[in-house]
Amino acid sequence: MDSWNEYKAIFHSLQDDILVTDPDGFIVKASEGTGTVYGVKTKDLMGRSVYDLEKEGLFTPLATPKVVQSNKRVTFVQTGPNDQKLLVTGLPVHDENGKLIRIVSYSHDVTELMEIKAGMEEMSAEMERVRNELNWLKSQQDTVDGIIGRSEDIRKLVATAKQISGVDVNVLLLGESGVGKSEMARFIHKQSERRDHPFIEVNCGAIPESLFEAELFGYEDGAFTGARKGGRMGLAELAEGGTLFLDEVGELSLSNQVKVLKLIQEKRFYRVGGRKEIHSDFRLVSATNRDLEKAVSEKLFREDLYFRLNVVPITLTPLRDRREDIIPLVHNFLNKFCQQYNRKRVMDKKVLHELSQLDWRGNVRELMNLIERVVVTSNTPIIHLDDLPEPYRLKEDTYSEMNNFSESLQESLEKVEKRKIEEAKRKFRTTTKMAEALGISQPSVVRKMKKYRIN
């Protein structure tokens, strides 16, 4: 057997698919295994163009153009007859002058492996769904009388709200926009003896100043141009026996503040254009995200009205200061919107970690809006980091830093400690306040600031 026959025998004894083409894509050699893989006779492939074979549906994509373009080794998944999956590797062959003269490709059937992978992904999604379902069930335990949260702030807040619910004292809810003041007002109403009567919400910031009196007190037939025939009951009248909630009360104009003050004092009023005095027995709850004390000092808010509203003030903590409540809220909103939009969605653990690290300037409302958005826009059962809008993604180096095993645990902890001290210094003016927020002593704060050279 001469050297050529020996080479030929070795070449064809290989069970794998080995295909050799010229740079233009014409097949110059093929192993016997090639025909078996693609369900054709190997001899019928000789001299054929791989581009023509692709058009005939024998395989796609092609190794030849990939190697010609990159002039280096390439590996990719190719689809063969009957949707079989082949892991193909293409190699360039150069002559003594470095010119590309041949492209050699070989493949392995990985159809079964791809099916196993798909099955594993499906199993992973199911496991993630079960884990999220368990987390949601756990989040239901992270509620205090229906208010979602596990933080000490939430527990104290609910305890205070329950305590004052039994008496008809005026309550002023304070806190940033989106922090949950409306939900707390409803909670107070539901805990009170007035729970079976109406809860009427008045958005003081959304009603035009000229229409506020008519909306609050109602009007009689013909009271003004465009008035509804027969007149209309006002919101104060509708609140009879229940709770009147004045949201965004800090947005009231000075003239309307006078009218609200008189209503609170007397619980009596006249409809616009009316002469009959109307009495309404209601519980008053108000809310604002404004600093009313400052508004009073600037003569933008009546002092007498402020004292009437501020009998029992309750301040709702922003979400960034009670991060342990974020995950229970996420699971609660995820379940809510999956049911609402008939979607099956679960959160990847990295996403949960990401959400728990954000500051949430828009508080609970912002978090709720984001969860609704990703439930609707995500394309797979598992919500991944890529499904989050860009502003909600942490920098890549955050994860790199977390997974950096080139430094010791002590070094990593010191980095976190330094960052917390710096954040506290930005937020609080004194080391005493910093110590209270961080849960350590004031001398410890001073010592750590010196250690990390924080001025």
N, C-alpha and C positions, 0 to 999 in steps of 0.2 A: 504494500500500500504506500503510494508516494505521499509527500508532505501535504499536497492539496487534498487528497482523499481523506487523510487522517484529520485535517482541520475540518473538512466538511462533515465527517462522521461525528466529531465532537460537537460541532455546532448544532447539528440536527438531533443529537441525543438529549439536548436540554429540553426539559418539559415546559419551561417558561416561554412566554411570547417575546421573541427578539426580532426586531424589525430594523432594517438599515435602509435609509433613503439618501438621495443626493440633496443638495441644498434647495433644489426646485421641487422636492417632494415626491420624486419618482422612486418606487421601491426597487432596490437593487439586490437585496437579500432578505430572507425571512426564514426563521426556524420552523420546523414541522409543528411545534406547539402553537405557532401563531394562528394557523388555520383552525386548530381545535378551539382556541379561545374565542375566535370570532365566527365560528360556525360555517367556514368556507374551506375550500381546498387551498393549501399554501401556494401551489403552482399557479393558481388563478390570480394571485396577488402580485406576482412578479411583473415588473414594468408598469404597474398601475400607479396613478397619482393619488396620494393620500387625500388631496383636496376633492377629487371625484368620489372617493370612497366615503368621505364625510357627507357629501351631498346625498349619497345613496343610503345614509343612515347606518353605516357600519360602525363608526365610532366618532366621538366628538368630546372635547376639543382635540387639536392635533399637537403632537410634540414638535414636529419639524419647524413650524413658524416660531414657536416659543424659543427654541434653541437658536435658530437663525437670528432672531431679534436680540437675544441676550448674550449669545456666544458663550454660554456657560451651562452647567448642569441645571436642569429644572425637574421638579417633581410636582405632580398634580393628580387629581382624580378625573378619570375619563369614563364616559358612559358608553357602554358597548351595546350589542344586540340584546333585546329583551330587558333593557334598563339595567344590565349588570354593571357593577362599579369596579373599575380597574385603577389600581395605584400605579401610575406610569412615571418612569424616570427617563429623561432624554439627555443624551451626552453628545457634545461636539467632538468630531475627529478632524485634526488638522494635518496638512502635509508638512514636509520638512521646511517649507517657507512660511508656515503659520497660517496658510489659507484653509478655510473651512471646506472640507471635501465630502464629509459624510455626517449623518446624524443617526446615532444608534439609540434605540429606545427599547426598554423591556418593561414588562408589567406583571402585576399579581392581582388575581381576582380577590377583591375585598368586599364583595357584595354582602357576604354574611357578617363581616365585621361592621359594615355600615348599618346593617339592620340591627345588630346588637347595640351599636352606639345610639341609634334612634330609640331603641327600647329602653336603654339606660337613661336617656334624656327624658323620656316619658315617665319613667319610674322616679327620676329625680324631681320632676315637676309635681308628681303626685305626692312624694314625700314632703316637698316644700309646701304643698297645699295643706297637708295634714298638720305640718308644723305650724303654719299660719293659723289654721283653724283652732289648734290648741292654744296658740297665743291669743287669739281673739276671745276664746272662752276664758282665758286667764284675765284678759282685759276687762271682761265683764265683772270679774271679782275686784278689779282695780277701779271700782266705782264707789262713791259715797252717796247713798240715797239717790242714785241716778246720775250724779255728776261724775264724768270720767276723770280719773286721776288717782295717783297713789302718793303724791307729795304731801308733806306736812302742811304746806300752805293751803292746799285744797281741803284737807281735813279740818283745819281751823276755820276756813271760810264757810264750809257747810255747817259746822257746829254753830257758828255765829248766826248764819241765815236761819237755821232751824229755831234758834233761841228767840229771835225777834219776829218770827212768822206768826206766832200766836197772839201778838198784840198789834193794834192798828197804828203803829208808830211810823212816821215818815222815814223812808230809807233813801240814802243817796249812794249810788254805786259809782265808784271811781276807778279809772283804769284806762290804759291805752286802747285805741281803736282795734276791734277784732278780738279782744281778750275774753269776751263771753258775758258781757253785762246783760244783754237781753235774755240769755239763757238763765242767768242767776235771778233776774226779775221774775221769770216764769216759775223758777224753782220756789221762790218765796211765796208766790201766789198759790202754787199747788200744795205747799205745806200749811197754808193758812186755813182758817175756817171759811174763807170766801172761795175756796177751790171750785165749788159747784156753780159759781157765778162768773160773769165775763172777765176776761183779761184783755183790756183795750190798750193797744200801743199807739202812742202819738210820737211821730218822728218830728221833733221841733225844728230840725235842720232842713227837712225836705219840703215843708209846707211854706209857700210864699207868705211873706209877712202880711200882705193885704187880705189873704184868705184864712189866716190862722184863726181869727175870732169865729168865723162862720164854721170852720171845721171843728173847733173845740166845743162851741156852744150850740151849734145848729142855727137855723134861720126859719123865718115864717114865709108863707106864700107872698111873693111880690116884694120881698125885703130889698132886693137889688136886681139890676138887669141880669138876666140869665139864671135867676134863682129857680129851682125846681118847683113845679106846681104842687101845691099842698105843703111846701116846706120840707125840712129835713132835720132829723135828730142829730145832735152833736155827739162827739166822742165822749165828752164828760157825762152826758145823759145815758149813753149806752153802757157806761161802766157801773151803773147802779148795782149795788150789792157786791161788786167785784173789785178788781184792781185797775187803777189808771196808771199806766207806765209812760212817763215823759222821758223819752230817749233824746239824747243830744240837747238836754235842757240848757246847756251853756250857749247854744246858738240863738236863743230867743232875743228879739230886739227889746229895747228898754220899754217901749210902749206895750208890747205883749207881756213883758214881765209883770207889769202892773195888773193885768187882767188875770194872769195865773195866780198871783199872790192873793187877790181877792177871792178867787175860786177856792184856793186851799184854806183860807181863813174861814169862809162862810159856808162852803159846800152848796152855795146858791148862786144862780146866774139867770140871765135872760137870753133867750134866743135873739139873734140879730133880727131887728124889726118887730120883736115881740114885746108884750107888756105883762105877760104872766111869768111870775117868778117860779123857777124850777129848782127843786132840791134833788141832789144826787149823793147817795151815801157810798163812798168808794174809799179804798185804801190807796195811798199815793206812794209810788216808787219812782225815783228819778235816776238818770244816769248821764254822765258826761266824761269826755276825755280831756276836758280843759281844766286848767288850774283856776277854780272859781275864786279862791282867796285873792289871787293876783288880779283877776278880772274885777273883783270888788274894789281893790285898792286903786285900780285904774279907772274906776267909775263906769265900767262897762257892764257890770252886773249889780243889781240892787242888793244891798247888804241885808235888808229885812227878808227878802225872798231867799237869800242864801241860808240864813239861819232857820227859816221855815223848812227848807228842803233837807238841811244837814243835821237832822235830829240824830240819826244813826248812820254814820258814814261807813261804808264797806269798800275797801280797796282790793281790786283783783290784780294779782301778781302777773306780770308779763310771762309768756311761755318760756322765754330764754332763761328766766330765773327759776324755773321748775322743770328742768329737762327730763326728770324721771316720768313726767306725764306725757311726753311726746309719743313714745311707743304705744301705750294704751290708746291714745287718741288716733294714731295711725291705723291700728287694727280695727277700731270702731268705725272710722270713716271708710276703710277699705271694704268692710263687710256691708256697710250701708250702700255704697255706690255699686258694688258688684250685684247686689240684689236689685237696685234701681235700674241698672242698665243691662241686666241679665248677662253679666260677664263672669268668667271664672279667672280671677287674677290673684296671684300671691306675690309677696315681696321677697326679693333676694336679701340675704343677711347683710350684704354690703350696702344695699339701699337703706335698710333700717339704721345701720350705723351712720350713714351719711346724713340722714334726716335728723338724727339725734344730736348731731354736731352743729347744726345751723342755728342762727340767732332768731329767725322768725319775727322780723320786725312787724309783720302784719298779724302776728299771734295766731290764735286758733283758727281764725277765718282764713288766713293765708294757707295754713296747713291743710285745711279741709278743701280749699280750692285746688291745691296741687294734687291731692289724692284723687279727686274727681277727674282732673285732667289726665293723669297717667293711666287711670282705669279705662278711660275712653280711647286714648291715643296709642296705648301699647299694643303690639301685634302678637305677642306670645303670652302663654299662661303665666310665665314668671316675669315680673317687672324688674329689669336690670338697671344698672347705673346709666346705660345709654338711653334709657327711656325718660330719664329726668331732663327737664329743660336745662340749658347751659348754666343759668345763674344759680342752680341748686346743686351743682357738682363741685366738690372740693378739689383743690389743686392735686395733681397727680403725686406731688412730693409728700402730701399728707400720708398716703398709703405707703410710699417708699420709706418714709420716716418710721412708720409703725412697724414695717417689716425689716427694718435695718438691724441685722444681727451682728454687724461689725462693732457695735458699741454694747457696753454692758447694760444690764437692767437698771443699775443705779444711775448711769449716765442718761438713760431714757427718762427715768423718773424725774431727774433734776431738770431736764428740758421742759417737761410738763409743768413742774412746780414753778419754774421761772416764768413760764407763759401765764400761769394763773395769777401770780403776783403782779405781773405787768398789767393784766386785764383789770385786776382789782384797783390798782393805782390810777388807771385811766378813769375808772367809774366813780371812785370815792375820793374825797378830798383829804381825809385824815387816816392815819394808821389805825386808829381805834375803829373806825367804820370798816376799814379793810379787814381787820381781825374778826369783827362780827360776821362779815360776809363769808370769810374763809373758814370760820370755825376754829381759829387758833388764837393764841394770846397776842396782845399788842407787842410785847417784847420780841416774840417770835417773828412777827412781821418785820420789825426793825432789823433783826438779825439776818433774816433771809434777804431783805433788800440790800443790805451791806454785802452779803455773800455773793449775790448776783450783780452787784454794782448797778442797782436800779436807783436812779436819782429822782 
